[in-house]
Amino acid sequence: MTGAEDRRHAPSSPFVWAFAISQMAGWGVLYFSFTLLVGPMQAELGWSKTDLNGALTVGLLTTAAASLPVGYCIDRYGGHLLMTLGAILAAGLLVAWSTVETLPAFYLLWIGLGLATAMTMGEPVFAVLTVNVREYRRAITYVAFVTGLSSTAFIPLMNLLIGWYGWRTALVILGLIYLAVAGSLNAIFLRGTRGTGRAGAKEAAADAGPSPLRMALRRRAFWGLVVCFSVQTFAFSGITYHVIPMLQEKGQPLDAIVAMMAMIGPAQVSGRLVLHFFGERVSMRTLGSAAAPVLPLVLLLLLVGPSFGFAGLVAYALLSGVTNGLLIIVRIVGLAEILGTRGYGQISGALMAIIMLPRTAAPLAMAAMWQAFGGYDTVLWIMIAAAAVGAVGFWVAAADRPKVG
């Protein structure tokens, strides 16, 4: 075992749990809280939902554009400085958000928040775990498990803060909480993290060869993963925003829909617990090859499940949650298994930049299809066909092996 391997953290070390808590705070503060702020901001400022969600779209596009350079920086320098500065930037922008009065200023804020999100969250930062933790797939599972609880922790908290103090003061408090949690944990526990350029003698010698990203772009595996996960993110992002009108169109009451949606998060965590149980005994190639073709079945269940009443909704929630929970892990860990850990930050950043586009476009695209076809049934059949193509994409990626020499 090399000296670099000796310095790696154990998958259950304080380093990993600090990373997990930092990520949970990031998703809770920078992602889930937005939904609760739309109503109060509309009431006070008079902006439309389109105006507000347009800023979110700009932020997501900024995250996509920044993912590749962020991944390059993490590969080269490690995650300590970048993720610490990102947390400080995000906290400051949350406080600045509390003072916003004009729509252009709000959009500028979200450009900054999109950059901060790329620096602190998502696939590129998992490069830190991939290089700095032994049994990194187990560590990523732990982080994903804790992150899955972010909505459970922060949505009720944000709702209470808005009710007690109003949305402006709530944002200040949220910014201070994020600075105290993510800023301090990143500053303390990520110190000394390495990028792939400093992972060891073997990797250092390999750096003299072609760019890892350029080599990945030449392989069928990368483009197979692009197809698979573009479809997955499009489907789950679009359904997240359309599931209520979709099921109401099929005659389901709102209370039943809300109860169904509440089951999806615990189902995601359950899927990740199953993965933890199997540990290293199942490869990501095998798991992804089995999980990817389940997505068309999930969408088919959403199409026909409401005919069976609430039991059909429960079946959809459980299968959807478990499948999404597994595919997220497959996307993070399978990328390293299939394409290698060298240059992971750049490669995952490129993948993130590409799949962010369908994720961002999904709500608007599904609305346009609904309007064109006069209902959601045809939209779901189109998505089922696309999901089948996505499954084939993963099989192509899993079958692709790098050429030796």
N, C-alpha and C positions, 0 to 999 in steps of 0.2 A: 504493500500500500504506500502511495506517495505521500509526501508532506502535505500537499494540497488536499488530498483525501482526508488526512488526519484532522485538518482544520475545519472540515465540514461539520455542520450542526446535526444533531440527531433530529428525527422527524417530530419528536414530542418535546423538543427543547423550548425554553422560554423565548428564544428567537422566533420560532414558528408561531407560538401563541400570541406574541406581541404583534407579529405580522398579521395574524388573523383578526385580532381586535381592531387594528388600524384599518384593515380592509372593510370590516363590518361597519365601522364609523363612516368610512368613505361612501359606501353604498347607501347607508341610511341618510346621511346628510346631503350628499350631492345628487342623489337620484330619487329616492322615494319621497322626500319632503316636498318636492316640486308640486306634486298633485294636490297637496293640502293648501298650498299658497295661491293657487289659481283663483279660487273663489274670493278670498279677502282682497286680493289685488284688483280683481275686476270691480268689486264693490267700491273701493276707495278711488282707484285711478280711472275707471271707466274704459279700460282696455278690453278688447274682445279676446275670446279663447284662442282665436287664430293668431292674434298679436303675441300672446303669451307663449303659445306652443311654437310659434315661429322662432322665438329666441332659443327655446330648447333645441330645435332642429339645428340652428346655427351652432350651438354648443356641441352637439353630437358630431356635426361635420368637422368642427375644429379638432375634436378628439381623434377622429379618423385621420385627418391630415397630419396630426402630430405623432401618431402611433409609431410610424417608421423611424423618424429621427430620435424619438424617445427610446425605442428599442436599441438603436445603434449606440446611444449614450450609455445605456445600462450594460450592453455587451462590453463596452470599452472601459467604463469607469466604475461599474457596480451601481447599486441602488441608493446608497446612503444619502449623498448630497442631493440628487435629483428628487427623490421621494420626500425628503425633508423640506426642500424649497417648495415643492408642489403643495404640501400640506399647509405651509405658511401662506402661500399665495391663495389657496382656496379659502382659508379662514378669513384673510383680509377682504376677499371679494364678497364673502357672505355678509360681513359687516357693511361693506359698501352698498350691497344690495338693499340693506335696510333703509338707506337714504335716497333710493332712486325715485325720480319724479318724472323722467321723460323716457319715451320708448327707445330712442337711439342709445341712451346711456344703458338701458337694460340689455340691449343687444350686445353692446361692447362688454358688459359684465359677463355675458354668457360666452363670448369668445374667450375671455380669460378663464372662466370656469371649465370650458372645454379643454383648454390647455392643461389646467391643473388636474383635471380628471385623467388625461393621458399620462401625466407624470406620476400619479399615485395609484391608479386602479387599472384593471383589465389585463389582457394577455401579456403585454410587454413586461409588466412588473413581476409576473410569475417567473421570468427569467432569473430573478434574484433567488428564488427557491430552487430552481432547477440546477443552478451552479453551486449554491452554497449549503445545500442540505443533502445528507445521505438519504437514500430511499425517498427521493423528492416526490414521487407520485403519492406516497402516503402523506407527506407534509401538505401537498396541494389539496388532498382530500380533506384534511383537517381544516385548512383555511376555508375551503368551499363550504364545509359543514357550518362553521361559525358565521360565515358571510350570509348563509341562507336564513339566519335569524335577524338580519339587519332590519327588515320591514317590521318584524314583530317587536323589536326594541324601539325603533325610532319613529314609526308612524304614530303610535299612541303618545309618545313624548312630545312630538311636534304638535299634535292636536291639542294637548294640554297647554302647551306654551302659548299657542295662538289664542286659545280661549281665555287664558289668564292675563296675558300682556299685550295681545295684538300681534299682527304678523311682523311688524318692524322690529320690535323688541325681541320677539322669538328668534328672528334671524341673527341678531347680535349674540344672544345666548347660544344658539346653535354654532355660530362661528367660534366662540370661545371654547365650547365643548370640543369641537373638532381640533382646534389648536392644541388643547390640553391632552387629548387622547392621541390622535394621529401624529401631530407635530412632535410631541415628546417621545412617543414610542419609536417613530422613525429615526429621530435624532440619536436615541440611546442604543437601540437594539440593532439597527442596520449598519452601525459603524463597522468598517472593515469588510463589508461585503465585496465580493469579486465579480467581475464580468467574465465572459468566456475567454476574453483575450488574456486573462491572468489565471485561468483555471488549472494550468499545469504545463509541464514541459511538452507533452504530446500535443496539447491544443495550441501552445505557443508556436511550435514548429509548423503546425497546420495552417496557422494564420498567414504564413508566407505564400500559401496557395491562393486559389480563386476565392472570391467573396462567398461566404456561406449562403447569403441570400441569392446571389447569382446562380450558384449551384442548385439551390432549392427550386428556383424558377424554371430550371431546365428539366425538372422531374415531373412525371405524371402525378406523383403522389401529392405535390403541392396543389395542383389544379383540381385534382379529385376532392381534396379537403375543402378547397374554395367552393366548389359546387355544393358539396354536402352541407357545409355550415352556413352558406349564404341562404339556402332554402330553409334551414332550421331557424336562423335568426329572423328571417322574413316572416315565417309562419308564427312563431311565438310572439314576436313584437306586434304583428298585425292583429292577432287574436286578442292580445292583452287589451288593446284599445277598442276592439269591436265585439268582444264576446257578449257584452250586455245587450246591445241592440240586436245582435245575431240571435241570441236565445229568446229575447222578447218577441222577435219576429216569428219564432216557433211556438209562441204562446206560453212561455215559462214566466212565472211571477218573479219580481225583482228579488224578494227575500230568498227564494230558492237559489237564484243565480249568485247572490252575495255569499250564501252559505257554501256553495260549490267552490267559489273562488278562494275562500278561506282554507279549503282543504289542500290546495295545490302546493303551498309552501311546505307544510309538514311532509307531503308526499315526496317533494324534492329531497328533503333531508333524509327520508327513509331510503331513497335510491342511493344516496351517498353512503349511508350506513351499510347497505348491502355490498357496495364496492369496498368499503373498509374491511368487511368480513372476509372477502376473497383475497384482499391484499395483493401480493405479487404473483398469486397463482394464476391469474387471468391477465393476458396481455391486452393492451388497449386496441390492438388490431382485432382481436377476437371479440372484445366487448363492443367496440364500435360497429363491427360487422353484424352483430346481433341486434344492437339498439337502433341503428339507422333505419332499418326497414320497419320498425315499430311506429315511426312518425306518420306514415300514411294511414296506419290503423287508428292512431290517435285522432287524426282529422276525420276519418270515416266515422269514428264514434261520436265526434262532435256533430256530424251531419245527421246520424240516425238515432243517437242516444236520447234526445229529448222526447222521442216517441214512446220511451219507456218510463217517462216521468222523472222524479227525483233520483231514482236508482240509476238511470242512464247518465244523469249529471255527475253523480258520485263516481261512477265507473270512469267517466272521462277525466275528472279531476285527478283521480289516483294514477291512472295510466299516463296522463299528460305530465304530472309532477315528477313521477319516477323517471320517465323518458328524458325530460328536459334536464333533470338533475344529473343523470348519467352522461348525457351528450355534452354537457358543459365540461365535465371532468375529462371526457374523451378528447374534446377540443384542446384542452390545455396540456394534458399529459401525453395524449396520442401524438400530438405534433412533435414532441421531443422524441418519442419512441420511433416514429416513422421517418422523420427527417433529421434526427440527431440533436444533440444539445449544443453543438458548436454554432454560434451565431443565433441562438434561440430568440434573443430579444429582437433582432432584425427581422427574422422570419415570422415570428408571431406578430410583430408590429405590422408587417406587410399584410398578413392574413386579416388582422383586425381592421386595417384601413379599408380592405376590400369588402369585408362582410358588414362593416358599419353602414355602407351605402344602402343595401336592401333593408337593413334594420331601420334606418331613418326613413326610407321611402315607404315602408310597409303600411302604416296607417292611412296615408293619402292614397296609395295605390289600391288598397282594398276598398276604400270609399268610392274611388272612381269605378272600380269593377262592379261594385254593388249598384251604383247608379246606372251603369251601362246595361247590366243584365236584369235589373229590376228585382233583385233579391240576393240572398247570401248562398243559396244552394249551388248555383253555378260557380261562384267564387270558391267554395270549398272543394268542388270537383277539380277545378284547375289547380288548387294547392295540393290536393292528393296526388295528382299526376306529377307535379313538380317535386313533391317529397319522394316519390318513387325514383325519379331521376337522381335526387340527392343521395339516396341509398346506394345506387349504382356508383356514384362518385366516390363514396367512401370505400366500396369494394375495390375500385380501381386503385385508390391510394394504398389500401392495405396490401394489395398484391404487388406493389412496386417495391423492389429491393434495390438499394444502391449498388452500383457496379464497383467491385473490388479493384483497387488500383487505378 
